[in-house]
Amino acid sequence: MQYFYGFLWIAVGLILLFSMTKESKIFYLAGGFFLLLGGWWIADALLPEVQLFEGGWGIALRCITGAALVVLAVAFVREYQRKKKEAEKKK
């Protein structure tokens, strides 16, 4: 099941990189994050003795995830506000 999740995250990352980047450049970051997450998940499945979701590796992944979440949330809010202002100007 870990391989499935890994390949699922990679597929999501590739979709974001190749389809959604036309909409906004922030999807480069989102796609890259999902590719990293997919690689991390597959690496954990291939190397069970390393335990990439526990200890220092787990903390590193949580820090990366938190940073990506903050950056993506800020970008989403800015984009939402920009589109809302554009819609109000059209009225």
C-alpha positions in Angstrom: 0.0 0.0 0.0 2.9 2.3 0.6 4.0 2.1 -3.0 0.4 3.0 -4.1 0.5 6.1 -2.0 4.0 7.0 -3.2 2.9 6.7 -6.9 -0.3 8.6 -6.1 1.6 11.6 -4.7 3.9 11.5 -7.7 1.0 11.4 -10.1 -0.6 14.4 -8.3 2.7 16.3 -8.5 3.1 15.6 -12.2 -0.5 16.8 -12.8 0.1 20.0 -10.9 3.4 20.6 -12.7 2.2 19.9 -16.2 -1.5 20.9 -16.2 -2.0 23.5 -13.5 1.1 25.7 -13.9 -0.6 27.5 -16.8 -3.1 28.8 -14.2 -0.6 30.0 -11.6 3.1 29.6 -11.1 2.6 28.6 -7.4 1.7 25.1 -8.7 5.4 24.6 -9.4 6.0 24.6 -5.6 2.9 22.5 -5.0 3.8 20.0 -7.6 7.4 19.8 -6.4 6.2 19.2 -2.9 4.0 16.3 -4.0 6.9 14.8 -5.9 9.1 15.1 -2.8 6.3 13.5 -0.8 5.9 10.6 -3.2 9.6 10.0 -3.3 9.8 10.1 0.5 6.9 7.6 0.7 8.5 5.2 -1.8 11.9 5.6 -0.1 10.3 4.7 3.2 8.8 1.5 1.6 12.1 0.5 0.1 14.2 1.3 3.2 12.1 0.2 6.2 15.1 0.2 8.5 15.6 3.9 8.1 12.0 4.8 9.2 11.7 8.1 7.3 8.5 9.1 9.1 10.0 8.8 12.6 12.8 10.6 14.5 14.9 13.3 12.8 13.7 12.4 9.3 10.0 12.7 10.4 10.7 16.1 11.9 12.4 17.2 8.7 9.4 16.1 6.7 7.0 17.9 9.0 9.1 21.1 8.8 9.1 20.9 5.0 5.4 20.2 5.0 4.7 23.1 7.3 6.7 25.5 5.2 5.0 24.4 2.0 1.6 24.7 3.6 2.3 28.3 4.8 3.7 29.4 1.5 0.8 27.8 -0.5 -1.8 29.2 1.9 -0.5 32.7 1.6 -0.3 32.4 -2.2 -3.9 31.1 -2.3 -5.2 33.9 -0.1 -3.5 36.5 -2.2 -4.8 35.0 -5.4 -8.3 34.8 -4.0 -8.3 38.4 -2.9 -6.9 39.5 -6.3 -9.7 37.7 -8.2 -12.3 39.0 -5.8 -11.2 42.6 -6.4 -11.2 42.0 -10.2 -14.7 40.6 -10.0 -15.9 43.7 -8.0 -14.3 46.0 -10.6 -16.3 44.3 -13.4 -19.6 45.0 -11.6 
